[in-house]
Amino acid sequence: MRVSAGIRPACPVHEWVRAPSHAVGASVKAIRLRRVNGMSWSWRLENVSGDLVEVADTEAAGFPSRADAESWLGETWRELLDAGVDQVRLLEEDREVYGPMSLHPA
């Protein structure tokens, strides 16, 4: 039998919840996810004019780290481009980290 000494695990499990659309702002709408007790990284998917593009079945939101968000974009940018996304912006919570960044080859 294992006895706990009252020490928390080194890497606690975080609960993911869908943020209500009014809580994340109209520009990002309800595609954003937030992590309880932590930061959330997400991509804003846009057309060439900077308007929001909603892509079905995308996981453009709710990454636990910047590296995870950037890795996901590196793996899916071609599919996003085919779905009508021209550029993206990286967000940490509601703060824009960088963008717009074109998905079109140079």
C-alpha positions, 0 to 999 in steps of 0.5 A: 500500500502506498502512503501519501506524504501530502506532496503534490505531483510534480506535473498536475493534470490540468482540466480543459474547458470550452470558454464561452464565446462572450468570454473570449471576444468576438474576434476569436469566437468560440473556437478558443479553449482555455486551460484552467489554472494555466496559460493557453496558446492558440492561433487566429486563422484569417483570410488575406483581409484579416477576417476570421476564417473558421475551419471545421475540425481544426484544433487551432486552440488550446495548446499548453505551450508555444512549442506545441502550438508552433509544431501543430501549425508546422504540421497542418499549414498546407491543409489550412491553406487549402481550407482558405486560411491565408495568414495566422496570428499566435495568441497567448490568452488574449495577447497577440505574440506575433502575426500576421504570418502568411501561410503562402510559400515565399 
